Structure formats: C-alpha cells, structure tokens
C-alpha cells in the first residue's frame, strides 16, 4: 500500500510515520498537494544505495588499473543506449 501524507504529519504525527516506515514501506510526503520528499528506513535506503556504491567501488578499482579515461559525452551515450534497451 502506498502511504501519502502531508509533510506536517512528520512533525505532528511522527510516531505514525515511523511505524509505517518500520513496516517496510516508504512514506511519501506532500506540501501544498505536491510531492515534497520520501521517508525511508535506514535499511531501505541502504538497499537502494548498495548497488550504486558497489558500482562506484568497482569503477575506482578499474580506474586504478588502467589509464583509459572516457569523456562525459561517451558516458552519456552509453547510458542512453542502455536506457533505450529497457
């Protein structure tokens, strides 16, 4: 179930927000009817960022072992091709 709450609930009903997050789902907060932020547990955030951190670590190791460098245009072209494949 998607939980959407006004950002004021973060201050006024923190225990409720905390319980929803502990149950495993994100809580989407709105301000004046528009999306403002998402509240996640530390565990959820870690799962989301773990892959990126691993990829950055691998990129650092590759960079240390080779002198080849790619420009930003090459990188963005590769990313666009990958996205087009999805």
Legacy VTK file of the C-alpha trace (Angstrom):
# vtk DataFile Version 3.0
C-alpha trace
ASCII
DATASET POLYDATA
POINTS 86 float
0.000 0.000 0.000
1.277 3.472 -0.856
1.371 5.888 2.072
0.972 9.560 1.159
0.860 12.049 3.989
1.171 15.824 4.342
4.637 16.947 5.419
3.095 18.410 8.584
2.461 14.820 9.739
6.208 14.376 10.043
6.161 16.859 12.914
2.665 16.298 14.285
2.360 12.516 13.907
5.953 11.337 13.875
5.237 8.014 15.652
2.692 7.088 12.963
5.144 7.901 10.167
7.888 5.996 11.977
5.665 2.911 12.323
4.745 2.980 8.632
8.417 3.187 7.681
9.341 0.378 10.099
6.680 -1.812 8.439
8.861 -1.712 5.351
7.414 0.846 3.002
8.321 4.385 2.092
6.114 7.280 3.130
5.589 9.964 0.504
5.207 13.437 1.972
3.401 16.254 0.223
3.492 20.012 0.669
0.571 22.046 -0.654
-0.658 18.976 -2.518
2.609 18.335 -4.364
5.268 15.715 -3.713
7.965 17.013 -1.404
10.022 14.087 -0.063
10.122 10.401 0.744
10.892 8.951 4.163
12.672 5.582 4.228
14.166 3.419 6.922
17.944 3.196 7.112
17.679 -0.392 5.862
15.595 0.593 2.837
17.947 3.423 1.984
20.923 1.079 2.288
19.347 -1.401 -0.127
18.719 1.370 -2.643
22.241 2.748 -2.489
24.170 -0.522 -2.091
24.242 -1.239 -5.838
25.439 2.266 -6.681
28.159 2.113 -4.031
29.325 -1.260 -5.355
29.471 0.059 -8.899
31.433 3.123 -7.803
33.904 0.924 -5.906
34.368 -1.232 -8.997
34.857 1.865 -11.149
37.528 3.098 -8.746
39.368 -0.234 -8.999
39.218 -0.154 -12.808
40.442 3.456 -12.837
43.428 2.455 -10.723
44.350 -0.386 -13.069
44.131 1.464 -16.400
44.954 4.852 -17.832
41.931 4.856 -20.180
39.504 7.655 -19.424
36.138 8.384 -21.015
34.700 11.828 -21.542
31.256 12.777 -20.344
29.816 12.594 -23.883
30.924 8.969 -24.223
29.479 8.094 -20.842
26.118 9.724 -21.555
25.909 7.992 -24.953
26.493 4.617 -23.279
23.878 5.363 -20.631
21.342 6.456 -23.256
21.918 3.265 -25.253
21.375 1.160 -22.111
18.179 3.073 -21.296
16.907 2.615 -24.844
17.384 -1.137 -24.451
14.976 -1.194 -21.500
LINES 1 87
86 0 1 2 3 4 5 6 7 8 9 10 11 12 13 14 15 16 17 18 19 20 21 22 23 24 25 26 27 28 29 30 31 32 33 34 35 36 37 38 39 40 41 42 43 44 45 46 47 48 49 50 51 52 53 54 55 56 57 58 59 60 61 62 63 64 65 66 67 68 69 70 71 72 73 74 75 76 77 78 79 80 81 82 83 84 85
